[in-house]
Amino acid sequence: MTKSGLQVRKWIGRLLQEYQELGISHGPLFRDGAGLPLRAGELEEDFFSRLEKTQDDQPDLISKDVDVSEELGIYRLFRRGATSEATN
């Protein structure tokens, strides 16, 4: 479990169970329809739409002043996470 309470094992386990039911037993966890690895950029559109919905529904979590695509883009978050991890 992460510090924020996310139960990673539970959700990865559910994804693996779905794959098993589809007869998928090997390969990348995050994949496209052909079974090839997904690139982070392929997830951005859905990621942004979910963040923008959160911003609309709960502005106390993400202020209306935040440009979601600029401040919270996947590559930016990955880069900041890697920088923080390297610093630690």
Residue pairs with C-beta under 8 A, 6 or more apart in sequence:
1 7
1 8
1 9
2 8
12 29
15 29
16 29
19 25
24 35
27 35
28 35
28 36
28 37
28 38
30 37
30 38
30 43
31 37
31 38
32 38
32 42
40 74
40 75
40 78
41 74
41 75
43 74
44 73
44 74
47 74
48 68
48 69
48 72
48 73
51 62
51 68
51 72
52 68
54 61
54 62
55 61
55 62
55 63
55 64
55 66
55 68
62 68
62 72
66 72
